[in-house]
Amino acid sequence: MQFSHPDIPDHTIYRMKTLTMAIATGLWVGFLPKAPGTWGSLFAFLPWLLIKGLTLPFYLLTLIGVFIIGFFAAGSAEKILDRADAGPIVIDEILGMFIALLLCPNHPVALALAFILFRIFDIAKPFPVSWFDQRIHGGFGIMMDDVIAGLYALICLQIIWLFIGPIL
């Protein structure tokens, strides 16, 4: 898809598209071969290391900020790639993992469980994840199905950790 505007120089449009794609694809991690959602989910651990120490209100504000930025970036990347919910768009997986990792115990088993649970819910798409995935399009739909998958993973991780956390 070609974007042009008489008042915006071509090099500025190129830079805007490059920045949009960098955000939407998790610094191009989404272009790695095979299973871009899994790569994006794994990549999420790196920026999460920068935010995991935030207080709960600031962590939640960060989630909102990532959602808003992801909404615009994913919607624009969809147009740039000319494909609906294109595989390389992984900002939604990054946000979903940030949600799954909310209140996550600082233990390798808990981190692994957050990842596994999120991937299960993201792939299996239980209701209403599937509803958002199938019926809501554009940036909002791209982001929301992973938000809900992240919430499912968060809830399940907290319940599981109640039982296995004390023995680890």
C-alpha positions in Angstrom: 0.0 0.0 0.0 1.4 3.4 -1.0 1.1 6.3 1.4 1.7 9.8 0.2 0.7 13.3 1.3 1.6 16.5 -0.5 2.7 18.2 2.7 4.8 15.3 4.1 8.2 14.5 2.5 8.7 10.9 1.3 11.7 10.4 3.7 9.4 11.4 6.7 6.8 8.8 5.6 9.5 6.2 5.3 10.7 7.0 8.8 7.2 6.8 10.2 6.6 3.5 8.5 9.9 2.1 9.8 9.1 3.2 13.3 5.6 1.8 13.1 7.0 -1.6 11.8 9.7 -1.6 14.5 7.1 -1.2 17.2 4.5 -3.6 15.7 7.0 -6.4 15.0 8.8 -6.1 18.3 12.0 -4.7 16.7 11.5 -7.1 13.8 11.3 -10.2 15.9 8.0 -10.9 14.3 9.9 -11.6 11.0 11.8 -14.5 12.5 10.9 -17.8 10.7 8.3 -20.1 12.1 5.9 -19.2 14.9 6.3 -15.4 15.1 3.8 -15.2 18.1 6.1 -17.5 20.1 9.1 -15.4 19.2 7.3 -12.3 20.2 6.2 -13.8 23.5 9.8 -14.8 24.3 11.1 -11.4 23.2 8.6 -9.8 25.7 10.8 -11.0 28.6 13.5 -8.5 27.6 11.4 -5.3 27.9 9.6 -6.8 30.8 12.9 -6.8 32.7 12.8 -3.0 32.5 9.3 -2.7 33.9 9.0 -5.6 36.3 10.2 -3.5 39.2 7.5 -0.8 38.7 4.9 -0.2 41.4 1.5 -1.7 40.5 0.0 1.7 39.4 2.9 2.5 37.1 3.0 -1.1 35.8 -0.8 -0.8 34.9 -0.1 2.6 33.3 2.6 1.0 31.2 0.2 -1.7 30.1 -2.3 1.0 29.1 0.5 2.9 27.2 1.6 -0.3 25.4 -2.0 -1.0 24.5 -2.5 2.5 23.0 0.8 2.4 21.1 0.1 -1.1 20.0 -3.4 -0.3 18.8 -2.0 2.4 16.5 1.1 0.5 15.4 -0.7 -2.8 14.8 -3.5 -1.1 12.8 -1.0 0.8 10.7 1.3 -2.3 10.2 -1.7 -4.2 9.0 -2.1 -1.6 6.2 1.6 -1.5 5.5 1.8 -5.3 5.2 -1.6 -5.4 3.4 -2.7 -8.4 5.5 -5.2 -8.6 8.4 -3.6 -9.5 11.7 -0.4 -10.4 9.9 1.9 -12.9 11.6 4.9 -10.5 12.0 2.8 -8.1 14.2 3.8 -9.2 17.7 3.2 -6.1 19.8 0.0 -7.9 20.9 1.9 -10.9 22.2 4.3 -8.6 24.0 1.4 -6.9 25.8 -0.3 -10.2 26.5 3.0 -11.5 28.1 3.3 -8.3 30.2 -0.2 -9.0 31.5 0.5 -12.7 32.1 3.7 -11.6 34.0 1.8 -9.1 36.2 2.3 -10.1 39.8 4.4 -13.1 38.7 6.6 -14.5 41.4 10.3 -14.1 40.9 10.9 -17.8 40.2 12.0 -19.5 36.9 9.1 -21.9 37.1 6.6 -19.1 37.5 8.2 -17.3 34.5 8.0 -20.5 32.4 4.4 -21.1 33.4 3.4 -17.6 32.5 4.9 -18.1 29.0 3.4 -21.6 28.5 -0.1 -20.5 29.8 -0.1 -17.4 27.7 0.9 -19.4 24.5 -1.8 -22.0 25.3 -4.6 -19.4 25.6 -3.3 -17.4 22.6 -3.2 -20.4 20.4 -6.4 -22.3 21.7 -8.4 -19.0 21.8 -11.1 -19.9 24.3 -14.1 -17.6 24.4 -14.0 -14.5 24.4 -10.4 -14.6 22.9 -11.8 -16.3 19.8 -14.7 -13.8 19.6 -12.3 -10.8 19.5 -9.9 -12.6 17.1 -12.7 -13.4 14.6 -15.1 -10.4 14.9 -13.1 -7.3 15.9 -10.7 -6.2 13.3 -7.9 -3.6 13.1 -5.6 -2.5 15.9 -8.2 -3.0 18.6 -9.0 -6.6 17.6 -5.3 -7.5 17.2 -4.6 -6.2 20.7 -7.7 -7.4 22.6 -7.5 -11.1 21.9 -4.0 -11.2 23.4 -5.1 -8.9 26.3 -7.7 -11.5 27.2 -5.3 -14.4 26.7 -2.9 -12.6 29.0 -5.6 -12.2 31.6 -6.5 -15.9 31.4 -2.8 -16.8 31.8 -2.4 -14.3 34.8 -5.4 -15.8 36.6 -4.3 -19.4 36.0 -0.7 -18.7 37.0 -1.9 -17.1 40.3 -4.1 -20.1 41.1 -1.5 -22.7 40.2 1.1 -20.8 42.2 -1.0 -20.9 45.3 -0.5 -24.7 45.2 2.9 -25.2 43.8 4.7 -22.0 45.0 5.0 -23.2 48.6 6.7 -26.4 47.6 9.2 -24.9 45.2 
